[in-house]
Amino acid sequence: MFGAIMLVECWRFWSRGWIERHYIEPDFFFKYYGFEWIEPWSGSGMYWHFAALALLSLLITLGVLYRLSTVLFFLAFSYVFLLDQARYLNHFYLVILIACLLMVVPATGWRRATVPAWSVWLFRLQFEVMYIFAGIVKINADWLRLEPLGMWLARRDDWPLVGELLTQDWVVALAAYGSIAIHIVGAPLLLWRRTRGPVMVLYFAFHLMNHFLFNIGIFPWVAMAGTLLFLEPDWPRRAARSIKQISLRAIGRTVTAHG
């Protein structure tokens, strides 16, 4: 899922002209301390760089040359990230952290039946830190006064049915304080099997709402993919078996009805 999301992100940069706008046209870049020596490729080099990132994302998705692909992706994406401090995004920093973890976990091989527990818990810990920090950082004077969330939601007042509600103070307050609670309280509850399901539903609703309300790129999809790691590790196989059983029963009923 990570590889597929990053493949789409590379396509977005290419199709929307962001490569030229952000990394070819500018004459000045705000450098990170200690990384002033990093410069964009000359000529069409940045296009080739993003093409390479897309290829590496595809290889990670397919599990082909996995170890080499993750290392090269980590280096190539970190290079883009360090080009300009003005282009900083939290979720790009998260992408680098995830890519770093992917380099060390044994996620290779289609026939592997199990993986060490530490490799799963490593990602769970990373997303716990992300969620809890996202809640703590919102405990500040501006957010508690419902800004800038109130301003952001007011821009969606033309939405059908719910547009007017998004301008109401109680709705903004519910969203502002609810986002703190779902991160600080909800994140630890993902670790408890009894509360994991309902909390995960809340998280998915939260991320989907963010996707449709705000222009925050790939973060909701990376977060939802990572949150799935809190489920039991064999959930994809169990889901596949359930889908197969449902399909077979549906086929059986159809055959009986026409028999």
C-alpha positions in Angstrom: 0.0 0.0 0.0 2.9 2.4 0.8 4.4 1.7 -2.7 1.1 2.2 -4.4 0.4 5.5 -2.6 3.9 6.8 -3.5 3.4 5.8 -7.1 0.3 7.9 -7.2 2.1 10.8 -5.6 4.9 10.7 -8.2 2.2 10.8 -10.9 0.6 13.8 -9.2 3.9 15.7 -9.2 4.4 14.9 -12.8 0.9 15.5 -14.1 0.3 18.8 -12.2 3.5 20.4 -13.2 4.9 20.5 -9.6 8.3 19.2 -10.7 9.0 22.2 -12.9 7.2 24.7 -10.6 9.0 23.7 -7.4 12.4 22.4 -8.5 13.2 23.7 -11.9 11.8 27.3 -12.2 12.9 28.7 -8.8 16.3 30.4 -8.7 16.5 30.3 -4.9 15.8 27.6 -2.3 15.6 27.8 1.4 18.3 25.3 2.5 18.2 23.1 5.6 21.1 23.7 8.0 23.9 21.3 7.0 22.4 20.5 3.7 23.2 23.7 1.8 25.2 21.7 -0.7 22.2 19.8 -2.1 21.0 21.2 -5.4 18.4 20.2 -8.0 19.5 18.2 -11.0 20.2 20.4 -14.0 18.2 20.3 -17.2 15.5 17.6 -17.2 17.3 15.8 -14.4 14.4 16.3 -11.9 12.0 14.7 -14.3 14.3 11.7 -14.5 14.6 11.7 -10.7 10.8 11.5 -10.2 10.6 8.8 -12.9 13.1 6.8 -10.9 11.0 7.4 -7.7 7.9 6.1 -9.5 9.8 3.0 -10.7 11.1 2.3 -7.2 7.6 2.8 -5.8 6.3 0.2 -8.3 9.1 -2.2 -7.3 8.2 -1.8 -3.6 4.6 -2.4 -4.4 5.4 -5.6 -6.2 8.1 -6.8 -3.8 10.7 -6.9 -6.6 14.3 -6.2 -5.6 12.7 -5.1 -2.3 15.7 -4.4 -0.2 17.5 -2.4 -2.9 14.3 -0.6 -3.9 13.6 0.6 -0.3 17.2 1.8 0.2 17.2 3.7 -3.1 13.7 5.1 -2.5 14.7 6.4 1.0 17.8 8.1 -0.5 15.9 9.5 -3.5 12.9 10.8 -1.6 15.1 12.3 1.2 17.0 14.2 -1.5 13.8 15.8 -2.8 12.7 16.6 0.7 16.0 18.3 1.5 16.1 20.5 -1.6 13.9 23.2 -0.2 12.8 23.9 3.4 9.9 25.9 2.0 8.4 22.7 0.6 8.3 21.0 4.0 5.3 18.8 4.7 4.7 16.7 7.8 3.6 13.8 5.8 6.7 13.9 3.6 8.8 13.6 6.8 6.6 10.6 7.7 7.2 9.1 4.3 11.0 9.2 5.0 10.5 7.6 8.4 8.4 4.8 7.0 10.9 4.3 4.1 13.7 4.0 6.7 11.7 1.4 8.6 11.0 -0.5 5.4 14.7 -0.9 4.8 15.2 -2.9 8.0 12.1 -5.1 8.3 11.8 -8.5 6.6 9.0 -7.6 4.3 10.4 -9.5 1.4 9.1 -12.7 -0.2 5.6 -13.7 -1.2 5.8 -17.1 0.5 6.7 -16.0 3.9 4.1 -17.2 6.4 5.3 -15.2 9.4 7.4 -12.2 10.3 9.1 -11.4 13.6 6.8 -9.6 16.0 9.2 -6.7 16.4 8.8 -5.7 12.7 5.1 -5.2 13.2 5.5 -3.4 16.5 8.1 -1.1 15.0 5.5 0.3 12.7 2.8 0.4 15.3 5.1 2.4 17.6 5.8 4.8 14.8 2.1 5.5 14.2 1.4 5.7 17.9 4.1 8.5 18.1 2.6 10.2 15.1 -1.0 10.1 16.4 -0.2 11.2 20.0 2.1 14.0 18.8 -0.6 15.2 16.4 -2.9 15.5 19.4 -0.4 17.1 21.8 0.7 19.7 19.2 -2.9 20.9 18.9 -3.1 21.9 22.6 -2.2 25.5 22.0 -3.9 28.8 22.4 -4.9 29.2 18.7 -6.3 25.7 18.3 -8.2 25.9 21.6 -9.8 29.2 20.3 -10.9 27.2 17.3 -8.5 28.7 14.9 -7.4 28.2 12.2 -9.9 25.3 12.0 -12.9 27.6 12.1 -11.5 29.6 9.1 -10.7 26.4 7.2 -14.2 25.0 7.7 -15.9 28.3 6.8 -14.4 28.0 3.3 -16.6 24.9 2.8 -19.8 26.7 3.6 -21.0 26.1 0.0 -21.1 22.4 0.5 -24.6 20.9 0.1 -26.5 19.9 3.2 -23.6 20.4 5.7 -22.1 23.7 4.5 -24.1 25.8 7.0 -23.2 23.5 9.8 -19.5 23.9 9.2 -19.8 27.6 10.1 -21.4 26.9 13.5 -19.2 27.3 16.6 -20.3 24.1 18.2 -19.4 22.1 15.1 -16.0 23.7 14.9 -15.5 23.1 18.7 -16.5 19.5 18.3 -14.1 19.1 15.4 -11.2 20.9 17.2 -11.5 19.2 20.6 -12.5 15.9 19.0 -9.4 15.8 16.9 -7.3 16.2 20.1 -9.2 13.4 21.9 -9.1 11.0 19.0 -5.3 11.3 18.8 -4.3 11.4 22.4 -7.0 8.9 23.7 -7.7 7.0 20.6 -4.1 6.0 19.7 -3.5 3.9 22.8 -6.9 2.3 22.4 -5.8 0.9 19.0 -3.5 -1.4 21.0 -6.5 -3.0 22.9 -8.4 -5.5 20.9 -11.8 -4.7 22.4 -11.6 -1.0 21.4 -9.5 -1.4 18.3 -12.5 -1.8 15.9 -14.6 1.2 16.9 -11.5 3.5 17.2 -10.3 2.4 13.8 -13.7 3.2 12.3 -13.4 6.7 13.9 -9.9 7.1 12.5 -11.0 6.1 9.0 -13.9 8.5 9.1 -11.6 11.3 10.4 -9.0 10.7 7.6 -11.7 10.5 4.9 -13.2 13.8 6.1 -9.8 15.4 6.1 -9.3 14.2 2.5 -12.5 15.7 1.3 -12.5 18.9 3.4 -8.8 19.9 3.1 -6.1 19.7 0.5 -3.6 17.7 2.5 -2.3 15.3 -0.2 -1.5 11.7 0.5 -1.4 11.9 4.3 -5.0 10.4 4.9 -4.1 7.4 2.7 -0.7 6.8 4.4 -2.3 7.1 7.8 -5.1 4.7 7.0 -2.7 2.2 5.5 -0.5 2.4 8.6 -3.5 2.1 11.0 -4.4 -1.2 9.4 -1.1 -2.6 11.0 -2.9 -2.5 14.4 -5.1 -5.3 13.2 -4.0 -8.9 13.6 -1.3 -9.5 11.1 -3.2 -12.2 9.2 -6.2 -10.0 8.5 -5.7 -9.9 4.7 -5.7 -13.7 4.5 -8.8 -13.9 6.7 -10.5 -11.2 4.7 -9.7 -13.0 1.5 -11.1 -16.3 2.8 -14.3 -14.5 3.9 -14.7 -12.9 0.5 -14.1 -16.3 -1.2 -16.7 -18.0 1.1 -19.3 -15.2 0.4 -18.7 -15.5 -3.3 -19.0 -19.3 -3.3 -22.3 -19.0 -1.4 -23.6 -16.4 -3.8 -22.7 -18.6 -6.8 -24.3 -21.6 -5.1 -27.6 -19.7 -4.5 -27.5 -18.5 -8.2 -27.0 -22.1 -9.5 -29.8 -23.4 -7.2 -32.2 -20.7 -8.3 -31.5 -21.5 -12.0 -31.3 -25.3 -11.4 
